[in-house]
């Protein structure tokens, strides 16, 4: 089929091609504008296993090298710790001291860690910028106080948590550029789907619309056409 024939099909089916992208674009824009604003704060931590305390010998203990090796396993588990209900409850208790109230499920969804080597980039999202920063500070406090207890150790502590980038001022997520990108992607996908529906409708349509189509169907050359007039 020639390109001209494809264009003719799209022109004939233009209501089908245009309706779905317009509908999806309007709904996506309305949904995005109706969402409440969300703010995100971030901090960068360096986390290692703390060496054993109470050492009296001047000779380095065997655990000096083992602590760095064990740290790798701890960091592998950190995303699960941050997503756990036990950690969320400790963050909730620390957040009360900050003057904010939030349920554990909300805190589990608000915290997102990204581990690179021994550095942890931790973000917190909330509907209020001050609350997002408070959640982040509370998460740092909970990790410093809880330590290895999340791994089933009997006592708290055991982790050295260094805050190399303090919790930043929360900034709004999204913006006009992100909104345009989100709506644009959805409209583009809807346009592709609507073009597919137009060609499907044309394939299922058994009416003759052109001499070329008649020649393809009957296998003979068309000698004349009766005009619509």
GIJO-V856047 format. One line per field, one symbol per residue. burial: 1 if it has 16 or more other C-alpha atoms within 10 Angstrom, else 0. A space follows every 50 residues. Layout:
# GIJO-V856047
burial: ???
This chain:
# GIJO-V856047
burial: 00000000110010011001100110010001000001111111111111 10000000000000000100100110011011110111111111100000 01010011011110100011011111011111111111111111111111 00000111111000011101100000000001110010011001101110 00000000000000000000000000000
